[in-house]
Amino acid sequence: MKTIVTTLLVSALASSTLFGANATINALKVADDLSTISYASALWNKATFAPVVLYPQTTIRMNDKTANELNADNPAKKAMVAAVYNDHSIAFMIRWPDATINVQKGERTTSYADGFAVQFASHFSDPNALPYIGMGSEGRPVVVYLQKVAKDIYEPNGNGDVALQVNRNQTDLFGKALQAFDDEVASLGNSDYERSFISEGFRSMTEIKDGSNNSNARIRYMKRNKGWEGTLTRALRDEYVNLDAPVIPVAFAVWDGEKMGRDGLKHLSAWVAVTLQGKSGGEALIHALEGTLVGDPKAGERAIAANGCVGCHQITSKDAPNLMGPSLVNIGGYSTAGYLKESLLKPSAVIVPGYNRNAHPAYPWYTLNNGKRVSSMTDFSWLDEKTQNDIVAYLQTLKAEVK
């Protein structure tokens, strides 16, 4: 039955060329070693860069008035992404606009960094049951690679020499002795803020620290183009993800420290199809990621109003924020048709991202049933299929414009 439902949904999708969805990224097959690939590598000149639109994440309203004001009218951003791979590894380069440079500083809790992340789905055999973007979902884990711009952070490198973790102003050194102290601290400093995580839903993100997930990420600012350039290389196969397939789903995110971006306050893409040159197949996944469900958006807008969805969700940026359910502003930018339809028919399949502390205590987003989260949202599977498709078609139009 599951296969039949998937086939019907895929067949109901329209071509992405009509709706401006992200283009497929074609990963170039190479024989070169990718473990130390640099920004200047000639391989990037051979690869094809494809546009990927990153939308402001607006699911949850943050408890930060200043941050909310800074990000109130964020437009979407267009990044350019290329990929290359060999028999062992795959590498990505992402370029995106950003007029300012923001560095994370260890001595300040109010500084926020620019950065990027690349996300992979652990399982993607069912194109219409991919993990939730950003955090994964129960039974559908994701692996996330995060790279931020950071100031040199002292690390003892196993020496345990706490004397060098003292602030220079708290030493009794001066002159050449203080300079020698600074030099020694700098020699042990590390400005490479690279992390990898495994996640299977909200509050489950866990950093991978056992060395089982080898990767190499870099980031640099391009002054001429006023934007960032980031690269990520990882194994084609490991215990978390097997990317040795004709087509793989990949998602991208970027943070703007100037606007206090962190955690869920970011720009992110939907799942993007990446084809591996020389391999055949994967058409269903491409179609699911690039297509738009055939339906009437205007009729879907009317159906949403008729069924009281605005009572719990903020639908558009013109609506007042509603804290009784996740905001749907920009949901069409980073969600596939399959995810949206599943959310309509099976609200408990993905509980995202959890109870909002600003919501009314009498209206929790979910309840616990034997330890399992059950959504408070009504199951809309009773609607006829045309109305379901109309609603999804409308939700896919909810996204900011690129500026």
Secondary structure, DSSP 8 states (H G I E B T S, - for coil): -HHHHHHHHHHTEE-GGGTT----EEEEE--S--TT--TT-THHHHS--EEEEEEE--SS--S-HHHHHHTTT--BEEEEEEEEE-SSEEEEEEEEE-SS---B-TT-SS----EEEEEEES--SSTTS---TTT-BTTB-EEEEEEEEEEEEE--TTS--GGGGS-GGGSS--HHHHHHHHHHHHHTEEEEEEEEEEESSTT--EE--SS-S-EEEEEEEETTTTEEEEEEEEESB-SS-B--SSEEEEEEEEE-GGGT-BTTBSEE---EEEEETT----HHHHHHHH-EE-S-HHHHHHHHHHTTGGGTS--STTS---TTS---TTTTTS--HHHHHHHHH-GGG---S---TTS-TTS-SEEEETTEEEESS---TTS-HHHHHHHHHHHTT----B-
